[in-house]
Amino acid sequence: MKLWTQKINLILCLILVLPEWNAEGEERPNVLFIAVDDLTDTLGCYGDVVAKTPNIDRLAAAGVMFRRAYNQLPLCNPTRASIMTGKRPDEIKVYDLDRHFRETFPDIVTMPQAFMRQGWLTARVGKIYHYNVPASIGTNGHDDPPSWQQVFNPKGRDKNDEHLIFNAEPHRKISAALSWLAADGADEEQTDGMIASEAIRYMEAHQDEPFFLGVGFFRPHTPYVAPKKYFDLYPLEDIRLPYAPAGDREDIPVAAFAHNCPVPNYGLDELTLRKAVQAYYACVSFVDAQVGRMLQAVERLGLSKQTIVVFWSDHGYHLGEHDGIWQKRTLFEKSAKSPLIIHAPGLRGNGVHCQRVVEFVDIYPTLVELAGVPAPDGLSGRSLVRLLENPLREWDGDAVTQVLRPADDRLSEAVMGVSIRTERWRYTEWGESGKYGAELYDYHTDPGEFDNLALDPSPKLQGWISKLRQRMQRKASNRTPSTPFNPARL
């Protein structure tokens, strides 16, 4: 009798965990896979009191928002390649903006391919794999053709109006500089507005077939371009730059500062910097509106109960933290952490925020499990379905993020930085065994990462460093890449 009771309990647990479509054994779920370029946690649902993002906030309230989700390498091409293959940068050998993961694994099965092989339609609109922004808008970019049956590459008036963009750093291209435009015209005239429109048309045309639809928005990547009405949401007098204590940079290794931001705040004045922040937030609200249009279409088409919605950004983004760091390519929290929201209809965890540490390589195994798609061998992450069912459950999670820091006049050679994040700690080594410096931050007492404890650790802290290093080495090898490295490719 006891054995039968245990079996019945197990069956009941499985039924509760499985989404509605698997319990019925009829419908295969759609996947709406939404990517946003260079989005940090400037969202209302993540606690930003300035951001106006009602649509993404509603998605977070309906699904599970992961407050501690970390990308594998905070640069567009490597992180996207890692997400789509389910493998870490050291495995696929992608560290820069040019190398394609199929150079290392020509026959690898990407996430959409896994769905395609089981009968799903797969399509891409906009930027899922890497694009050079804004140069490659309207093209296939650095795409992976085997991943898709159909692709759409809209090109809006933001391309035609590039000559109107203000560049605060004229010596840089607008793709890498603090640059922006409060644009004329309607949302639907901009590339990201056209992307949302194309995605809606695709869902309308294929509402009776299971689809995996990747929708990638280009903003808020520089140049920050959005219709004027979104700039008006953020009066300049309300914009503030991040706080940093005096001498904040003194205990941070040189290698920790990205080569593309050689001096604090690019040497720009405070008013210009606040205008850049305003423009960034305007783009975030613009993208939020496009996400809202797509979610409304899902509801209008009656697809809500059979569509998994995944919302993610390829990496975080700096807006002046640590006395003047901008953009990405660091191993600080603002760059390594990324927004991640998953709504899978029928799961009990929907509506609960998750504080557990997860990684972006976990997305692939999660989606194939939710949809009942066979997972290819060798995925580096683990499924998050248990957290989607109960976001508060115990979870021994950590996340490893790395970045390749090229040489410049401050650093004599290219250096790989590797960082591990647990619920309490972040430990980072620059170069093998921390040859070019190390960092340790305790988020219980120092959420702003202002006190680098690795400089003079107590015996107790040395014990923590040893444990963190061992956990880190199990996931990533701290080494220079095995392929030739050209700093110009970054």
ABEGO torsion letter per residue (X at the ends): XAAAAAAAAAAAAAAAABBAAAAAGABBBBBBBBBBBGBBABBAAAGBAABBBAAAAAAAAABBBBABBBBABBBAAAAAAAAAAGBBAAAAGBABAABBAAAABAABBBAAAAAAAAGBBBBBBEBABBBBOAAABGBAEBBBAAABABBBBBBBAAAAAAAABBBABAABBAAABBBBBBBBEBAAABAAAAAAAAAAAAAAAAAABBBBBBBBBAOABOBBBBBAAAAAABBAAABBBBBBBBGAAAABBAAABBAABABBGGGBBAAAAAAAAAAAAAAAAAAAAAAAAAAAAAAAAGAAAABBBBBBBABBBBAGBGGGBBEBGBABAAAABBBBBBBBBGBAABGBBBABBBBAAAAAAAAAAAAGBBBBBGBABBBAAAAAABAABBBBBBBBBBBBBBBBAABABBBBBBBBBBAABBBBBBEBGGAAEBBBBBAAABAAGABBAAABBBAAAAAAAAAAAAAAAAABBBBBBABBBBAAAX
